[in-house]
Amino acid sequence: MALINQDNVTRRIGKRILQNKILKWLFFLATTFGIVVLAVLLYRIFTQGFGYLNADFFTNFASRRPEDAGIKAAIFGTIWLMAVTGPVSIILGVGCAIYLELYAKKNKFTRLIQMNISNLAGVPSIVFGLLGLTVFVRMLEMGRSVMAGGLTMSLLILPIIVVAAQEALRAVPKELQEASYGMGATKWQTIRRVILPAAIPGIITGAILALSRAVGETAPLIMIGALTFVAFVPESVWSGFTVMPIQIFNWTSRPQADFHDVAAAGIIVLLVMLLIMNSIAIIIRNKFSKRY
């Protein structure tokens, strides 16, 4: 009887070892496939567009000739758009998360709000474009301005920031809050001096990832009427604008092959901008993680 049990245990151990090896190689192949696809994509983009990365590419406006085409208007338009989208979405998103997590009573109404916020994070971006077109462009008569585009993109990424901020607030140990209350601090003092500093790494990470999505979105901006051919830099939040994804899309839709190389150069610039944004998020997260 003991030998039979020992044989069963040996078979089970061998089966688990084999299963572990199969899963290990399966995950390795999946990772390798993703890396190879990314490497091929980056190789093609850099080999096509690197030749167009020069000073004129950053100082010229859009042109009908590929050798004179530049991305200046798109870069400044993207910066202006993020200057509106960032503060609006972060302030509203973090404020909403603080209220839902630390002030609102846990009842059916707040659960309904929470469920709707989570669902909004998965709504297609073009739906927010239709909302921005109806509310900001037509109802509030903002026109095809940076302000209308920034508010539309804020609505798009607001649910993502709310969910990320809520998760960051929940991750703060309850002992820290109780210790603050025990020392006589008010609720707002506890939030401002204890909870928020400890939750900042998660909040900033979620906000930067959400803004990175906003930088790469085109559908909502096309719906509100963002321009595809711009030969000027926005002077205020009420000016017309274009952004880098729309400009890249415009170049790729041209029949001339040289414009595809110009689009590859624009993609390189967009990738560098996203890498800088994500690097800033990592630096801020590491800084506050060491402090708290």
C-alpha positions as CSV (number, residue, x, y, z in Angstrom):
1,M,0.0,0.0,0.0
2,A,2.8,2.3,0.9
3,L,4.5,1.6,-2.5
4,I,1.3,2.4,-4.4
5,N,1.0,5.7,-2.6
6,Q,4.6,6.5,-3.3
7,D,4.2,5.8,-7.0
8,N,1.1,8.1,-7.1
9,V,3.1,10.9,-5.4
10,T,6.0,10.4,-7.8
11,R,3.6,10.5,-10.8
12,R,2.0,13.7,-9.5
13,I,5.3,15.4,-9.0
14,G,6.5,14.4,-12.5
15,K,3.2,15.7,-13.9
16,R,3.6,19.0,-12.1
17,I,7.2,19.4,-13.3
18,L,6.2,18.7,-16.9
19,Q,3.3,21.1,-16.6
20,N,5.6,23.8,-15.2
21,K,8.1,23.3,-18.0
22,I,5.3,23.6,-20.7
23,L,3.9,26.7,-19.1
24,K,7.4,28.2,-18.8
25,W,8.1,27.7,-22.5
26,L,4.6,28.9,-23.4
27,F,5.1,32.2,-21.5
28,F,8.6,32.5,-22.9
29,L,7.3,32.1,-26.5
30,A,4.6,34.7,-25.8
31,T,7.1,37.2,-24.5
32,T,9.5,36.5,-27.4
33,F,6.7,37.0,-29.9
34,G,5.8,40.4,-28.5
35,I,9.5,41.5,-28.3
36,V,10.1,40.4,-31.9
37,V,7.0,42.2,-33.3
38,L,8.0,45.3,-31.4
39,A,11.6,45.1,-32.6
40,V,10.4,44.7,-36.2
41,L,8.1,47.6,-35.9
42,L,10.7,49.9,-34.3
43,Y,13.3,48.8,-36.9
44,R,11.0,49.7,-39.8
45,I,10.0,53.0,-38.3
46,F,13.5,54.1,-37.5
47,T,14.9,53.0,-40.9
48,Q,12.1,54.8,-42.7
49,G,11.9,58.0,-40.7
50,F,15.4,58.6,-39.3
51,G,16.6,60.4,-42.4
52,Y,13.9,63.1,-42.0
53,L,14.8,63.9,-38.4
54,N,16.6,67.2,-38.8
55,A,16.2,70.8,-37.6
56,D,13.9,71.7,-40.5
57,F,11.5,68.9,-39.6
58,F,10.9,70.5,-36.2
59,T,10.7,74.1,-37.4
60,N,8.6,73.6,-40.6
61,F,4.9,73.5,-40.8
62,A,2.9,71.0,-42.9
63,S,3.6,71.1,-46.6
64,R,2.3,69.5,-49.8
65,R,5.9,68.5,-50.6
66,P,7.4,65.8,-48.3
67,E,10.9,67.3,-48.3
68,D,9.5,70.5,-46.8
69,A,7.0,68.9,-44.4
70,G,7.4,69.6,-40.7
71,I,5.8,68.8,-37.4
72,K,6.0,72.1,-35.6
73,A,2.3,72.9,-35.6
74,A,1.5,69.4,-34.4
75,I,4.0,69.5,-31.5
76,F,2.8,72.9,-30.2
77,G,-0.8,71.8,-30.7
78,T,-0.2,68.6,-28.6
79,I,1.5,70.7,-25.9
80,W,-1.4,73.1,-25.8
81,L,-3.9,70.3,-25.7
82,M,-2.1,68.6,-22.8
83,A,-1.8,71.9,-20.9
84,V,-5.7,71.9,-20.8
85,T,-6.3,68.2,-20.5
86,G,-3.7,67.5,-17.7
87,P,-4.9,70.0,-15.0
88,V,-8.6,69.5,-15.7
89,S,-8.6,65.7,-15.7
90,I,-6.1,65.3,-12.7
91,I,-7.9,67.8,-10.5
92,L,-11.4,66.5,-11.2
93,G,-10.3,62.8,-11.2
94,V,-8.3,63.0,-7.9
95,G,-11.1,65.1,-6.3
96,C,-13.7,62.6,-7.3
97,A,-11.6,59.7,-6.0
98,I,-11.1,61.4,-2.7
99,Y,-14.8,62.0,-2.3
100,L,-15.9,58.5,-3.2
101,E,-13.3,56.8,-1.1
102,L,-13.0,59.0,2.0
103,Y,-16.2,61.1,2.3
104,A,-19.1,59.4,0.5
105,K,-21.3,56.9,2.4
106,K,-21.2,53.4,1.1
107,N,-24.7,52.9,-0.2
108,K,-26.5,51.9,-3.4
109,F,-26.1,55.3,-4.9
110,T,-22.3,55.4,-4.5
111,R,-22.0,51.9,-5.7
112,L,-24.0,52.9,-8.8
113,I,-21.7,55.8,-9.4
114,Q,-18.7,53.5,-8.9
115,M,-20.0,51.0,-11.4
116,N,-20.7,53.7,-14.0
117,I,-17.2,55.2,-13.6
118,S,-15.7,51.7,-14.2
119,N,-17.9,51.2,-17.3
120,L,-17.0,54.6,-18.7
121,A,-13.3,53.6,-18.7
122,G,-14.2,51.0,-21.4
123,V,-16.4,53.2,-23.6
124,P,-15.0,53.7,-27.1
125,S,-13.2,57.0,-27.5
126,I,-15.4,58.1,-30.5
127,V,-18.4,58.3,-28.1
128,F,-16.6,61.0,-26.1
129,G,-15.9,62.8,-29.4
130,L,-19.6,62.9,-30.1
131,L,-20.2,64.2,-26.6
132,G,-17.5,66.9,-27.0
133,L,-19.0,67.9,-30.4
134,T,-22.5,68.3,-28.9
135,V,-21.6,70.0,-25.6
136,F,-18.4,72.0,-26.1
137,V,-18.3,72.7,-29.8
138,R,-22.0,73.4,-30.5
139,M,-23.8,74.0,-27.2
140,L,-21.1,76.1,-25.5
141,E,-19.9,77.5,-28.9
142,M,-16.2,76.8,-28.3
143,G,-15.7,75.9,-31.9
144,R,-12.7,73.9,-33.1
145,S,-10.5,75.3,-30.4
146,V,-7.8,73.9,-28.1
147,M,-10.2,74.3,-25.1
148,A,-12.9,72.2,-26.7
149,G,-10.4,69.5,-27.6
150,G,-8.8,69.6,-24.1
151,L,-12.1,69.3,-22.3
152,T,-13.1,66.4,-24.6
153,M,-9.9,64.5,-23.9
154,S,-10.4,65.2,-20.2
155,L,-13.7,63.4,-20.3
156,L,-12.0,60.5,-22.1
157,I,-9.3,59.9,-19.5
158,L,-11.2,61.1,-16.4
159,P,-12.6,57.6,-15.5
160,I,-9.1,56.1,-15.8
161,I,-7.7,58.6,-13.4
162,V,-10.5,58.2,-11.0
163,V,-10.1,54.4,-10.9
164,A,-6.3,54.7,-10.6
165,A,-6.5,57.3,-7.8
166,Q,-9.1,55.2,-5.9
167,E,-6.8,52.1,-6.0
168,A,-3.9,54.3,-4.8
169,L,-6.0,55.7,-1.9
170,R,-7.1,52.2,-0.9
171,A,-3.5,51.0,-0.8
172,V,-2.6,53.4,2.0
173,P,-2.5,51.5,5.3
174,K,-5.4,52.2,7.6
175,E,-2.9,52.4,10.5
176,L,-1.5,55.7,9.2
177,Q,-5.0,57.3,9.1
178,E,-5.8,56.0,12.6
179,A,-2.5,57.3,14.0
180,S,-3.2,60.7,12.4
181,Y,-6.7,60.8,13.9
182,G,-5.3,59.7,17.3
183,M,-3.0,62.7,17.3
184,G,-5.9,65.1,16.9
185,A,-5.7,65.8,13.2
186,T,-8.9,66.6,11.3
187,K,-10.1,64.5,8.3
188,W,-8.8,67.1,5.8
189,Q,-5.5,67.3,7.6
190,T,-5.2,63.6,7.5
191,I,-6.0,63.5,3.8
192,R,-3.6,66.3,2.9
193,R,-0.6,65.3,5.0
194,V,-0.9,61.6,5.4
195,I,-3.1,59.9,2.8
196,L,-2.3,61.9,-0.4
197,P,1.5,61.9,0.0
198,A,1.5,58.1,0.5
199,A,-0.9,57.7,-2.5
200,I,0.9,60.1,-4.9
201,P,3.1,57.4,-6.6
202,G,0.0,55.4,-7.7
203,I,-2.0,58.5,-8.6
204,I,0.8,60.0,-10.7
205,T,1.5,56.7,-12.5
206,G,-2.2,56.4,-13.4
207,A,-2.4,60.0,-14.5
208,I,0.6,59.8,-16.7
209,L,-0.6,56.6,-18.3
210,A,-4.0,58.2,-18.9
211,L,-2.3,61.3,-20.4
212,S,-0.2,59.0,-22.6
213,R,-3.5,57.6,-24.0
214,A,-4.8,61.1,-24.6
215,V,-1.6,62.0,-26.6
216,G,-2.2,59.1,-28.9
217,E,-6.0,59.4,-29.5
218,T,-7.3,60.8,-32.8
219,A,-11.0,59.8,-33.0
220,P,-12.4,62.3,-30.5
221,L,-10.4,65.2,-32.0
222,I,-11.5,64.3,-35.5
223,M,-15.1,64.3,-34.3
224,I,-14.8,67.8,-32.9
225,G,-13.2,69.1,-36.0
226,A,-9.5,69.3,-35.3
227,L,-7.6,70.5,-38.4
228,T,-5.5,68.1,-40.5
229,F,-3.5,70.8,-42.3
230,V,-2.2,73.6,-40.1
231,A,0.4,76.2,-40.9
232,F,0.3,78.1,-37.7
233,V,1.0,77.7,-34.0
234,P,-1.9,78.1,-31.5
235,E,-1.8,81.5,-29.8
236,S,-4.4,80.7,-27.1
237,V,-6.8,78.1,-25.9
238,W,-9.4,79.5,-28.4
239,S,-7.2,78.9,-31.4
240,G,-7.5,76.1,-34.0
241,F,-5.0,73.3,-33.7
242,T,-3.8,69.9,-34.8
243,V,-2.0,67.2,-32.8
244,M,0.7,64.7,-33.7
245,P,-1.5,61.6,-34.3
246,I,-3.8,63.5,-36.7
247,Q,-0.8,64.9,-38.5
248,I,0.8,61.4,-38.8
249,F,-2.6,60.0,-40.0
250,N,-2.7,62.8,-42.6
251,W,0.7,61.9,-43.9
252,T,0.0,58.1,-44.0
253,S,-3.1,58.8,-46.1
254,R,-1.1,60.5,-48.8
255,P,-0.4,58.3,-51.9
256,Q,3.3,59.5,-52.2
257,A,5.7,57.0,-50.6
258,D,7.9,59.8,-49.3
259,F,5.1,61.0,-47.0
260,H,5.0,57.6,-45.4
261,D,8.7,58.1,-44.4
262,V,7.8,61.6,-43.0
263,A,5.0,59.9,-41.0
264,A,7.6,57.4,-39.6
265,A,9.7,60.4,-38.5
266,G,6.6,61.8,-36.7
267,I,6.0,58.5,-35.0
268,I,9.6,58.5,-33.7
269,V,9.0,62.0,-32.2
270,L,5.7,60.8,-30.7
271,L,7.4,57.7,-29.2
272,V,10.1,59.9,-27.6
273,M,7.4,62.2,-26.1
274,L,5.6,59.2,-24.6
275,L,8.9,57.8,-23.2
276,I,9.7,61.1,-21.6
277,M,6.2,61.3,-20.0
278,N,6.5,57.7,-18.7
279,S,10.0,58.3,-17.4
280,I,8.8,61.3,-15.5
281,A,6.1,59.1,-13.9
282,I,8.7,56.5,-12.9
283,I,11.0,59.2,-11.4
284,I,8.1,60.8,-9.4
285,R,6.9,57.4,-8.2
286,N,10.3,56.2,-7.1
287,K,11.0,59.5,-5.3
288,F,7.8,59.4,-3.2
289,S,8.1,55.6,-2.7
290,K,11.4,56.2,-0.9
291,R,10.0,59.0,1.2
292,Y,6.8,57.3,2.3
